[in-house]
Amino acid sequence: MNLKDKKVLITGATGGIGNSLIEKFINLGAIIVATGTNEEKLDNLKKKHPKIITEKFKLDKHNEIEDFINRVHQNLNGLDVLINNAGITLDNISLRLTEENWKKVLDLNLTSSFLMCKYSIKKMLKNKYGKIINITSIVGHTGNIGQANYAASKAGIIAFSKSLALEYAKKNININCVSPGFIKTEMTDQISDEFKKILLDKIPSGGLGTGEDVSNCVAFLASDMSKYIHGETIHVNGGMYMA
């Protein structure tokens, strides 16, 4: 999987999976723009990996996304790979879930991802080459108590990715998804031992996944080894959900 000098944009770069994506793509020789909303974490990423370009950007500013993609394209002198990894959760059971929190999650997770794809594809069409990998979630396939908004946003990403894949396959643009299950991150480290045991009992492999498990799949889809794969979702969940 040689990604040397491939020009890559990674959103949600400061989280656990985002950090693994940065490490993986640097090791494979890519040129990277990393974006997130936590300036301190972005600064730390830059100190650790001086060659990457970092930019603080809030993806819910939909009217600014096209300009952002234009800046990335200019800074990299091209755009080969887009990885939509950013996302938020605002959990609550359906009767207590406010319309505001429904809209916030769909606006950032779903609408922003679509717009990032839309404006990136405009750049990729000129070269008749591109790879887009959208990070979804097992919850988008199974649902989850208290996550109707999050599940809807992730299921929506899977659906629009298939539509875009159909539209641009002939233009040599591959659009696919990676759907993680429960991955060991700072967030899952905070889960109580009791709940973690219940969770692990549901995972056939008997353990949480790692960020590298996810980034390995993303790197494969970003490489030319996946050139005949369009509109697919690779599940990384230890067997918890089998499509």
N, C-alpha and C positions, 0 to 999 in steps of 0.2 A: 504494500500500500504506500506508494511513493506520492506524497503530496508536496514535494519540493517546489517552492515558489508559487504554490496555489494561493490565491488571494481570498481570504476567508473572513466573514463577519459572524461573530458569535454574540448573541444577546444573552442576558442573564448570566454574565460571565463570572460574577462574584460569589455565586452559590456553590454548593458542594459538587453538583454535576458540572457546572460551569468551569470550576477550577480544573476538573479532570479533563474537560474538553480542551482547555488551554494547554495543559501539559502534553496531551496526546498530539495535538496538531503542531505544537512547537517541535516535538520530537520527530515528527514526520516531515519537517522542513517547510511548513506553511508560513505565509505572511499574514498576520492577524490584526484585525480591529476587534477589540473587546469592549462591550458596552454593558452598563448597569446603572443603578440609581444610587449606590453607596459609594460616595467619593473616596472615603478612607480605604475601603477595600479595593477600589480601582487603583489607588496610589500604591497599595501594597503589592498588587499584581504587577504594576509597572516596575517597582523596585526589584521584584523577583525575576521578571522577564523583561529586561530593558528594551528588547527589540519590538515588542508588541505596541500597537497604538491603542490607547484607552480613551473613551469619551463617555462622560455622564450624559445619559439621555433618558427621558421619561417617555415610554412607548405609548402612554395614553394620550399624548399630544398628537392626535392623528393628523392634524393639518401641517405638522412639521416633519412627518416621516419621509415624504418625498425629498425634501431638502437634506435630511440626514443621510439618505441613501446616496444622494448626489455627492455629499462630502466624503463619504466612505469610498465611493468609486474614484473620486479625485485623489484622495490620500493614498489609495492602493494602486492607482492607475489601472483599474479594472476590478471586477468582482466575479470570482469563480464559484464560491460556495457561500450559502447563507444557512446558518443554523439558528432556528428560532427556539431558544431555550427559556426565555423569560416567562414568568407566570406568577400569579398570586392566588392565595386562598382566603376566603372570608366565609368560614363555615358556620352553618346553623341549620337546624331542622327546618323543613319547608314552611311550617306555620309561623316560624319566627324569622325567617329569612326576609329581609327588607328588599323592596324593589331597588333601592339604591345599591345595595351590596350585590344583588343579581347583576345589575348593569355594570358595576365596576369590574367584576370578574370577567364578564363577557367582553367588555370593551378592551381590557388589557390582554387577556389570554387569546381571545378569538379574533376580534376585529383588528387589533394591532398586528397579529401574526399574518392575517390576510393581506394587510396593506404593506407589510414588509416584503411579502412574496411578490405582490403586484409590482412594486417599484423596483425590486431587484430583478425581476423577470425582464422588465424594460431594458435594463442594462445587459442582461445575459443574451437577449435576442440578437444584439448587434454582433456578438461573437459566435452565435449559434452553439453555445455551450454554457452549461450551468448545472449546479447541484444544489438542491434545497432539501434540508432535513428538518422536519418539524418535530419537536419533542412533545409527545402527548402524555398519556397516563393510562395505566390499567383501569383507573376509575372511569375513563371515557368509554370503556367496554362493559364494565360490570355494574356501574353505579356505586354509590356509597352513602351510607346514612349521614345526613348533615352536609352533603356536598352536591346538592342538585345543581348549583350554579357552576361549580368547578367541573363536574362531570359533563354538563352540557357544553361548556367551552371546549373541553378536550375532545369530545365526540364530534363537535363542529369542525375542529381542525382536521380530524381524520377525513371527514366528508369533503371539505373543500380541497384538501390535498389531492384526493382522487380526481376531482373535477379538473384541477389545474394540470395534473399529470396527463390527462387525456388531451387537454388543449395544446400542450407544448412538447409532447413526446417526439414529434416529428422535427422539432427544432433542436433536438439533442439536449434538452433540459430535463433532468431527472428530478422528480419531486416525490419524496417518500417520508415516512414517519418512523420514529422509534418510540415505543411505548414502555416506559419503565414501570416496574412494580414498586415494591418497597426497597428503597436504596438507603444505605447507611450514610447519613448526613448529620449535621448539627441538629436538625429538627428531629430526626428519629432517635438521636442520642438522648433526647429529653423524654421519650416515652417511658412510662413506668415499667418495671420488670414484669409485673403481672400482665399488663396489656401486651408487652412484647412477646411473652410466652404464648398468649392466645394467637397473636399474629404469626409467629413462627410455626405454630401447629398447622396453619393453613397453607404453608409454603412447602411443596414437596421436597425441594432441595434442602430444607431445614435451616436456611440462613438468609439474611438480608443481602441484597446485591451491593456492589460498590460502584462508585462513579466511573471507574475504569471499565466495568462491564458495559456501561452505557456508551462511553466514549469509543470503545472498540467497534461497536456497531455503527456509530455515527461516522467514524473514520472510513469504514468499509463503504458506506453509502456515498461518502464524499469522494471516494477514489474511482478510478476508471474500471476497477474490478466489478462495479455494480452497473455498468453501462446499459444492461438489458433489464434493469429493474425499474418499474414505474408504478407509482400509486400504491405501494405496499406499506405495510406496517410490520416492523420487526418487534416482537415482544421480548422484553428483558425482565423476567419476573420470577425466575426459579421454578417455573411450572405452575404458579398460582392461578394463572389464566391461560388456557390453551385455545387459540383461535381455530 
